[in-house]
Amino acid sequence: MQKHTIVKVLPDMLGYISALIRFCINSQPRWKSKDGDFDNAEFFVIVRDLFNSESAFGKRWAEETLEWWNLQVFFTRPAEMRRNVGNSVLGKLHAHLRLQEELADVV
């Protein structure tokens, strides 16, 4: 048996999981590529391709989103993704969560 070592979350993984989650919450009794007008294969491609934006904003969003997922799944950032999150969306989220923790300690 071959084992696969997954060390970071990739766009394809998020596309696959998104399609699986949608299947789990819809009324289909079994997996089909199409559910009425909804095309699961196309949905996978759309989610995956969100991470291939050419714009600076899109690239930053993709990097921050993958970094967030890696933190959730592996509790760390892969070495090539380490950077100062500072004023990014992720940095603001961390600051907000720290503030919520501080406010909870006061109450």
C-alpha positions, 0 to 999 in steps of 0.5 A: 500500500502506498501512502501519500504525504500531504504537507499543505492544502492545495487549490485542487483539494479545496475544489474537491472538498467543496464539491463533496460538501455540496453533495452532502447537503443537497437532496441527491441520493447518490453522486452524479456529475449534474444535479439538475442545473448544477454541474459538480465538475464545473463547480470544482473547476470554478473553485480551483480556478479562483486560486489562479487569478492574474490580478494582484488582489486575486493572488493575495487573496489566494495566498492568504486563503491557502495560508489560512487553510494550512493553519487550520489543517496543519496548525502551521504555515508551510515554510515557503508560505511563512511571512509577516501577515501584518495588515493582511486580511489574515492579520486583521482576523487574528487581531480581531480574535485577540481583541475578542479574547481580551474582551471575554477576559474582562467580562 
